[in-house]
Amino acid sequence: MYETLSLYIDGQFTGAEGRKTQPVTNPADGSVLAQLPHATREDLDRALAAAQRAFGEWKRVSPLERSAILRKAASLLRERAKDIARNIVLDMGKPMAEAVGEVLSCAEHTEWNAEEGRRIYGRVIPPRNDQVRQFVVREPVGVCAAFTPWNFPASQAIRKIAAALASGCTIVLKGPEDAPSACVALARAFHDAGLPPGVLNLVWGVPPEVSKHLIESPIVRKISFTGSVPVGRQLAAMAAQHMKRSTMELGGHSPVIVFDDADVERAADLLQAFKFRNAGQVCVSPTRFYLHEKIYDRFLARFIEKTREMKVGSGLEEGVKMGPLAHERRVPQMEAFVEDANMRGGCIELGGGRVSEAGSFFAPTIVTNVPDDSLLMTSEPFGPIAPFVRFRDTDEVIRRANSLPYGLASYVFTTSLKNAHAASTGIEAGMVNINHFGMALAETPFGGIKDSGWGSEGGMETFDGYLNTKFVTQLN
């Protein structure tokens, strides 16, 4: 059975009950899975009031007790992983194995925050006067509003929920209306783990209306958003107008640099699987492939070979490696990228169109010889299209990699320490992966620079957005 969709406000799950609803559809076949209730203005105000009231109590709860609740929620997520994952497949489209992995990562992030939340320390500063005591304390910022995307509906939400709760904050979450089941499941896990009413609230609605209402409320002291650059700009401006702290994890256009001394076959195999994960609908998906001219043909042949072997279909089918795009509207967007590449002299080596008339399936697509000013090389496709171009020297390729206003993730494959050092210091990105993919772990910071946002989620850095720094100086 698909998840029973609801709002979660002040410890209560509330269904439609006369509220406006919207259909939630399965991208593999277009069937309607359920109706999602939208929050009314009264619901939003009730969620804000509940979060404000709960904050006064939750911030005083012992970090040990908060930790125990988070660890219990993590345990429930592990127990329910397959059921939660199945619903993610149904409303978002990714293959079952990827969905299970996403839910298990949520449990890991929750556990990590549960433990590190017990270690949010202040410090004592030696005074200049021996009659003075001076120290620094970290205090929770207050009520947070969070806005999360559909491509990783569970893991993007848990990063915000777990960090806020472990810090002593309360939170109102607006999840993705297109793929809502995971956020409801998260709320159920925390509810069943004994989280006090009002500490976590979940609402749905028309995104710009809900975000405006929450951000402009004087109750909210911090916002966290994961999504596109244009929407992020709007929310950041709105938050700044009200002097509210924000964390922005926005889009990217991740460069891949494969040097001539790389282990070509291994690099091709790793990048092929990573590129088409979640049908390329990943903010850190490799999206601009710069291959040294000496290994270009060899790498491309291997990448194409592995892509031909990949099974595309419903995420619930055995052996499927790539599911549909999450929305039917994304198919014409992919077609526009292919059309622009064709017009600019690009060569479609594989794919390039729909897989079938049923569902929002788009073929894994490989394009070569596209100019650097083409749509594919300047705009994030956020789909299963991989463009390949040649390069000759290190300075040239780093300059091209840095030519866009984005700076989220990047990838380098080389066996040379000199190349690795040049790339890791020269590339303008919040994350640089060399010879493997090492991002998005609970203990490591995740975030971008330039137009890709500010702030980090994950690692100890995740708490910076949820804590105020207070200096206390006292003359005895």
C-alpha positions as CSV (number, residue, x, y, z in Angstrom):
1,M,0.0,0.0,0.0
2,Y,1.2,3.5,-0.8
3,E,1.8,5.9,2.1
4,T,-1.3,7.6,3.6
5,L,-0.5,11.2,2.8
6,S,-1.1,13.9,5.4
7,L,0.0,17.0,7.2
8,Y,1.9,16.6,10.5
9,I,1.3,19.5,12.8
10,D,1.8,19.7,16.6
11,G,2.1,15.9,16.9
12,Q,-1.0,15.1,14.8
13,F,-1.4,13.6,11.3
14,T,-4.2,15.4,9.4
15,G,-5.7,14.3,6.1
16,A,-7.5,16.3,3.5
17,E,-10.8,16.9,5.5
18,G,-12.1,19.5,3.1
19,R,-8.7,20.9,2.2
20,K,-7.4,21.5,-1.4
21,T,-5.6,18.4,-2.7
22,Q,-3.3,17.6,-5.6
23,P,-2.8,14.2,-7.3
24,V,0.5,12.4,-6.8
25,T,1.4,10.3,-9.9
26,N,3.7,7.4,-10.7
27,P,6.2,8.7,-13.4
28,A,6.6,5.1,-14.7
29,D,3.0,4.9,-16.0
30,G,1.2,8.1,-15.1
31,S,-1.2,6.4,-12.7
32,V,-2.5,8.4,-9.7
33,L,-1.2,7.1,-6.4
34,A,-3.0,9.4,-3.9
35,Q,-4.2,12.8,-3.2
36,L,-1.9,15.2,-1.2
37,P,-3.6,17.7,1.2
38,H,-2.5,21.3,1.0
39,A,-2.1,23.3,4.2
40,T,-4.4,26.2,4.7
41,R,-3.1,29.5,6.0
42,E,-4.5,28.5,9.4
43,D,-2.6,25.2,9.2
44,L,0.6,27.1,8.5
45,D,0.1,29.4,11.4
46,R,-0.8,26.5,13.6
47,A,2.5,24.8,12.6
48,L,4.5,27.9,13.3
49,A,2.8,28.4,16.7
50,A,3.4,24.8,17.6
51,A,7.1,25.0,16.6
52,Q,7.5,28.2,18.7
53,R,5.9,26.7,21.7
54,A,7.8,23.5,21.4
55,F,11.1,25.4,21.0
56,G,10.9,26.8,24.5
57,E,10.9,23.2,25.9
58,W,13.0,21.4,23.3
59,K,16.0,23.7,23.7
60,R,16.1,22.8,27.4
61,V,16.0,19.0,26.8
62,S,19.2,17.3,27.6
63,P,21.4,16.6,24.6
64,L,21.4,13.0,25.8
65,E,17.7,12.7,25.7
66,R,17.5,14.4,22.3
67,S,20.1,11.9,21.1
68,A,18.1,9.0,22.3
69,I,15.0,10.1,20.4
70,L,17.0,10.6,17.2
71,R,18.7,7.2,17.6
72,K,15.3,5.5,18.0
73,A,14.0,7.2,14.9
74,A,17.1,6.0,13.0
75,S,16.3,2.4,14.2
76,L,12.7,2.7,12.9
77,L,13.9,4.0,9.5
78,R,16.1,0.9,9.2
79,E,13.3,-1.4,10.1
80,R,10.9,0.3,7.6
81,A,13.5,0.9,4.8
82,K,12.0,-1.4,2.2
83,D,8.5,-0.1,2.6
84,I,9.6,3.5,2.5
85,A,11.8,2.8,-0.5
86,R,9.0,1.2,-2.4
87,N,6.9,4.3,-2.1
88,I,9.9,6.4,-3.2
89,V,10.1,4.3,-6.3
90,L,6.4,4.8,-6.9
91,D,6.2,8.6,-6.6
92,M,9.8,9.5,-7.7
93,G,10.8,6.8,-10.0
94,K,14.4,5.8,-9.0
95,P,15.3,2.0,-8.9
96,M,14.5,0.1,-5.8
97,A,18.2,-0.5,-4.8
98,E,18.8,3.3,-5.0
99,A,15.7,4.0,-2.9
100,V,16.7,1.5,-0.2
101,G,20.2,3.0,-0.1
102,E,18.7,6.5,0.3
103,V,16.5,5.4,3.3
104,L,19.5,3.7,5.0
105,S,21.6,6.8,4.5
106,C,18.8,8.7,6.3
107,A,19.2,6.4,9.3
108,E,23.0,6.9,9.2
109,H,22.6,10.7,9.1
110,T,20.2,10.6,12.0
111,E,22.5,8.5,14.1
112,W,25.5,10.7,13.3
113,N,23.6,13.9,14.3
114,A,22.3,12.1,17.4
115,E,25.9,11.5,18.6
116,E,27.5,14.8,17.4
117,G,24.6,16.8,18.9
118,R,25.9,15.6,22.3
119,R,29.2,17.3,21.6
120,I,28.2,20.9,20.7
121,Y,30.7,22.5,23.0
122,G,31.5,26.1,23.9
123,R,34.9,27.3,25.2
124,V,36.5,29.2,27.9
125,I,38.7,32.2,27.0
126,P,41.6,33.0,29.3
127,P,40.9,36.6,30.7
128,R,43.3,39.5,30.8
129,N,42.0,40.3,34.3
130,D,42.0,37.5,36.9
131,Q,38.7,38.7,38.3
132,V,37.0,38.1,35.0
133,R,35.4,34.9,33.7
134,Q,34.7,34.8,29.9
135,F,33.3,32.1,27.9
136,V,31.4,31.2,24.7
137,V,28.3,29.2,24.5
138,R,26.4,27.8,21.4
139,E,22.6,28.1,21.6
140,P,19.9,26.9,19.2
141,V,18.8,29.6,16.8
142,G,15.1,28.9,17.1
143,V,12.3,27.8,14.8
144,C,13.6,26.8,11.3
145,A,11.7,26.5,8.0
146,A,13.1,24.0,5.5
147,F,12.3,23.4,1.9
148,T,13.3,20.2,0.2
149,P,13.4,18.8,-3.4
150,W,11.9,15.7,-5.1
151,N,15.0,14.0,-6.4
152,F,16.1,12.7,-3.0
153,P,12.9,13.2,-1.0
154,A,14.1,11.4,2.1
155,S,17.8,12.2,2.4
156,Q,17.5,15.9,1.6
157,A,14.8,16.3,4.3
158,I,16.7,14.3,6.9
159,R,19.8,16.4,6.6
160,K,17.8,19.4,7.7
161,I,15.5,17.6,10.3
162,A,18.3,15.8,12.1
163,A,20.7,18.8,12.3
164,A,17.9,21.1,13.5
165,L,16.7,18.7,16.2
166,A,20.1,17.7,17.4
167,S,21.0,21.4,17.8
168,G,17.9,22.0,19.9
169,C,15.9,23.8,17.2
170,T,12.3,23.0,16.1
171,I,11.4,22.9,12.4
172,V,8.6,23.3,9.9
173,L,9.3,21.3,6.8
174,K,7.7,21.8,3.4
175,G,8.6,18.7,1.4
176,P,8.3,18.0,-2.3
177,E,4.6,17.8,-3.4
178,D,5.5,15.6,-6.4
179,A,7.2,12.9,-4.2
180,P,5.7,13.3,-0.7
181,S,5.7,9.8,0.7
182,A,9.2,9.8,2.2
183,C,8.7,13.0,4.3
184,V,5.5,11.6,5.7
185,A,7.4,8.4,6.6
186,L,10.1,10.4,8.3
187,A,7.5,12.2,10.3
188,R,6.0,8.9,11.4
189,A,9.4,7.6,12.4
190,F,10.1,10.6,14.6
191,H,6.5,10.6,16.0
192,D,6.8,6.9,16.9
193,A,10.3,7.5,18.4
194,G,8.7,9.8,21.0
195,L,9.5,13.3,19.6
196,P,7.4,15.8,21.5
197,P,4.6,17.5,19.6
198,G,5.5,20.6,17.7
199,V,9.2,19.9,17.4
200,L,8.8,18.6,13.8
201,N,5.9,19.8,11.6
202,L,5.3,18.9,8.0
203,V,3.2,21.0,5.6
204,W,2.4,21.0,1.8
205,G,1.0,23.5,-0.6
206,V,1.8,25.8,-3.5
207,P,5.5,26.3,-3.1
208,P,5.9,30.1,-3.5
209,E,2.8,30.7,-1.3
210,V,4.1,28.4,1.5
211,S,7.6,29.7,1.4
212,K,6.5,33.3,1.5
213,H,4.3,32.7,4.5
214,L,6.9,30.8,6.5
215,I,9.9,33.0,5.7
216,E,8.0,36.3,6.4
217,S,6.8,35.0,9.8
218,P,8.6,36.6,12.7
219,I,8.6,33.2,14.4
220,V,11.0,31.7,11.9
221,R,14.7,32.5,12.6
222,K,16.5,30.3,10.0
223,I,15.7,28.8,6.6
224,S,17.3,26.0,4.7
225,F,16.6,25.3,1.0
226,T,17.8,22.7,-1.4
227,G,16.8,23.3,-5.0
228,S,17.4,25.3,-8.1
229,V,19.5,28.5,-8.4
230,P,16.6,30.8,-9.5
231,V,14.3,29.7,-6.6
232,G,17.3,29.8,-4.2
233,R,18.0,33.4,-5.2
234,Q,14.4,34.4,-4.5
235,L,14.3,32.7,-1.1
236,A,17.7,34.0,0.0
237,A,16.6,37.6,-0.9
238,M,13.4,37.2,1.1
239,A,15.3,35.8,4.1
240,A,17.9,38.6,3.9
241,Q,15.1,41.2,3.8
242,H,14.0,39.9,7.2
243,M,17.6,39.4,8.5
244,K,17.2,35.6,8.7
245,R,20.0,33.1,8.5
246,S,19.9,30.8,5.6
247,T,21.6,27.7,4.2
248,M,21.4,27.3,0.4
249,E,22.3,24.1,-1.4
250,L,21.6,25.0,-5.0
251,G,22.3,23.6,-8.5
252,G,25.6,22.8,-10.1
253,H,27.1,21.8,-13.4
254,S,29.8,19.4,-12.2
255,P,33.0,19.1,-14.3
256,V,34.8,15.8,-14.8
257,I,38.5,15.9,-15.7
258,V,40.0,12.6,-16.8
259,F,43.8,13.0,-17.4
260,D,45.8,10.9,-19.8
261,D,47.5,9.0,-16.9
262,A,44.2,7.9,-15.3
263,D,43.0,4.3,-15.0
264,V,40.7,4.8,-17.9
265,E,38.6,1.7,-17.7
266,R,38.0,2.1,-14.0
267,A,37.2,5.8,-14.4
268,A,34.7,5.1,-17.2
269,D,33.0,2.4,-15.2
270,L,32.6,4.5,-12.1
271,L,31.5,7.6,-13.9
272,Q,29.0,5.7,-16.1
273,A,27.2,4.3,-13.1
274,F,27.3,7.6,-11.2
275,K,26.2,9.7,-14.2
276,F,23.0,7.7,-14.7
277,R,22.1,7.3,-11.0
278,N,18.6,8.6,-10.4
279,A,18.4,9.2,-14.2
280,G,20.9,12.0,-13.8
281,Q,18.6,13.9,-11.5
282,V,21.3,14.6,-9.0
283,C,22.7,18.0,-8.1
284,V,26.2,16.6,-8.0
285,S,25.8,14.4,-11.1
286,P,28.9,14.6,-13.4
287,T,27.6,16.7,-16.2
288,R,30.6,18.1,-18.2
289,F,33.1,15.5,-19.2
290,Y,36.6,16.8,-20.2
291,L,38.7,14.0,-21.5
292,H,42.4,14.3,-22.3
293,E,42.8,13.9,-26.1
294,K,45.2,10.9,-25.6
295,I,42.5,8.7,-23.9
296,Y,39.4,10.3,-25.3
297,D,38.5,7.5,-27.7
298,R,39.3,4.7,-25.2
299,F,37.2,6.3,-22.5
300,L,34.3,7.0,-24.7
301,A,34.2,3.5,-26.1
302,R,34.1,2.0,-22.6
303,F,31.4,4.5,-21.4
304,I,29.2,3.7,-24.4
305,E,29.6,-0.1,-23.9
306,K,28.6,0.1,-20.2
307,T,25.6,2.4,-21.1
308,R,24.3,0.0,-23.7
309,E,24.2,-2.7,-21.1
310,M,22.1,-0.7,-18.7
311,K,18.5,-1.7,-18.3
312,V,15.9,1.1,-18.2
313,G,12.4,0.6,-16.8
314,S,10.2,0.7,-13.8
315,G,12.2,0.9,-10.6
316,L,10.4,-2.1,-9.2
317,E,11.5,-4.4,-12.0
318,E,14.4,-6.7,-11.4
319,G,17.7,-5.6,-12.8
320,V,16.6,-2.0,-13.7
321,K,19.5,0.4,-13.3
322,M,17.7,3.6,-14.4
323,G,14.1,4.6,-14.0
324,P,11.9,7.3,-15.5
325,L,12.4,11.0,-15.1
326,A,10.4,12.2,-12.1
327,H,8.0,14.3,-14.2
328,E,6.6,14.2,-17.7
329,R,7.5,17.9,-18.1
330,R,11.2,17.0,-17.9
331,V,11.1,15.0,-21.1
332,P,10.7,18.0,-23.4
333,Q,13.5,19.7,-21.4
334,M,15.8,16.8,-22.3
335,E,14.7,17.0,-25.9
336,A,15.7,20.7,-26.0
337,F,19.2,19.9,-24.8
338,V,19.6,17.3,-27.6
339,E,18.1,19.6,-30.2
340,D,20.6,22.4,-29.3
341,A,23.5,19.9,-29.4
342,N,22.4,18.8,-32.9
343,M,22.1,22.4,-34.1
344,R,25.6,23.2,-32.8
345,G,27.4,20.2,-34.5
346,G,27.2,17.8,-31.7
347,C,27.1,14.0,-32.4
348,I,24.5,11.9,-30.7
349,E,26.4,8.7,-30.0
350,L,23.7,7.0,-28.1
351,G,20.1,7.6,-27.1
352,G,18.6,11.1,-27.7
353,G,14.9,10.6,-27.2
354,R,12.1,8.8,-25.4
355,V,12.3,5.2,-24.6
356,S,8.6,4.5,-24.8
357,E,5.3,6.4,-25.0
358,A,4.2,5.2,-21.6
359,G,5.8,7.0,-18.6
360,S,8.4,9.7,-18.6
361,F,11.3,7.6,-19.7
362,F,14.2,9.2,-21.6
363,A,17.1,7.2,-23.0
364,P,20.6,7.4,-21.5
365,T,22.2,9.8,-24.0
366,I,25.8,10.4,-24.9
367,V,26.8,13.5,-27.0
368,T,30.2,14.3,-28.3
369,N,31.9,17.3,-30.0
370,V,29.6,20.0,-28.4
371,P,31.1,23.5,-28.1
372,D,31.7,25.0,-24.7
373,D,29.0,27.6,-25.2
374,S,26.3,25.0,-26.0
375,L,23.3,24.6,-23.8
376,L,24.6,21.2,-22.6
377,M,27.9,22.7,-21.4
378,T,26.5,25.9,-19.8
379,S,23.2,24.7,-18.3
380,E,22.7,21.8,-15.9
381,P,20.7,19.2,-17.8
382,F,19.5,17.4,-14.6
383,G,18.8,14.3,-16.6
384,P,20.5,11.3,-18.3
385,I,22.6,13.2,-20.9
386,A,26.4,13.1,-20.8
387,P,28.4,15.5,-23.1
388,F,32.1,14.7,-23.9
389,V,34.8,17.1,-25.1
390,R,38.6,17.0,-25.4
391,F,41.3,18.9,-23.7
392,R,45.1,19.1,-24.0
393,D,46.7,20.7,-20.9
394,T,46.0,21.2,-17.3
395,D,45.7,25.0,-17.2
396,E,43.3,24.9,-20.1
397,V,40.9,22.4,-18.6
398,I,40.8,24.0,-15.2
399,R,40.0,27.3,-16.8
400,R,37.2,25.7,-18.8
401,A,35.9,23.9,-15.7
402,N,35.8,27.2,-13.8
403,S,34.1,29.1,-16.6
404,L,30.6,28.8,-15.3
405,P,29.0,30.6,-12.2
406,Y,28.4,27.2,-10.5
407,G,30.7,25.6,-7.9
408,L,29.1,22.5,-6.2
409,A,30.9,19.2,-7.1
410,S,33.8,18.3,-9.3
411,Y,35.6,15.1,-10.3
412,V,39.2,14.3,-11.2
413,F,40.8,11.1,-12.3
414,T,44.6,10.9,-12.4
415,T,47.5,8.8,-11.0
416,S,49.7,11.9,-10.9
417,L,50.1,13.8,-7.5
418,K,51.0,16.9,-9.5
419,N,47.7,16.7,-11.5
420,A,45.7,15.9,-8.4
421,H,47.2,18.9,-6.5
422,A,46.8,21.3,-9.5
423,A,43.1,20.3,-9.9
424,S,42.2,20.2,-6.2
425,T,43.6,23.7,-5.6
426,G,42.6,25.2,-9.0
427,I,39.0,24.0,-9.3
428,E,36.4,26.4,-7.9
429,A,34.0,24.1,-6.2
430,G,32.8,23.2,-2.7
431,M,33.7,19.6,-3.2
432,V,36.5,17.9,-5.2
433,N,36.5,14.1,-5.6
434,I,39.7,12.6,-6.8
435,N,39.6,9.0,-8.2
436,H,36.4,8.1,-6.4
437,F,33.1,9.5,-5.1
438,G,33.4,10.5,-1.5
439,M,30.7,13.0,-0.9
440,A,27.4,13.1,1.0
441,L,28.6,11.1,4.0
442,A,27.1,12.0,7.4
443,E,30.5,13.0,8.7
444,T,31.6,15.2,5.8
445,P,30.4,18.7,4.8
446,F,28.3,19.0,1.7
447,G,27.8,22.3,0.0
448,G,28.8,24.7,-2.8
449,I,30.2,28.1,-3.6
450,K,29.4,30.8,-6.1
451,D,25.9,30.4,-7.5
452,S,25.7,26.9,-6.0
453,G,24.9,28.4,-2.6
454,W,26.4,28.8,0.8
455,G,26.6,26.9,4.0
456,S,27.2,23.2,4.5
457,E,25.1,20.2,5.5
458,G,26.8,17.2,7.0
459,G,29.9,17.1,9.2
460,M,30.4,19.4,12.2
461,E,29.8,22.3,9.8
462,T,26.1,21.4,9.6
463,F,25.5,22.8,13.1
464,D,26.8,26.3,12.2
465,G,23.5,27.2,10.6
466,Y,21.4,26.1,13.6
467,L,23.4,27.7,16.4
468,N,23.9,31.2,17.8
469,T,27.2,32.1,19.3
470,K,26.9,33.9,22.6
471,F,29.9,35.5,24.4
472,V,29.6,35.9,28.2
473,T,32.0,38.1,30.2
474,Q,31.6,38.4,34.0
475,L,33.5,40.4,36.6
476,N,33.5,38.6,39.9
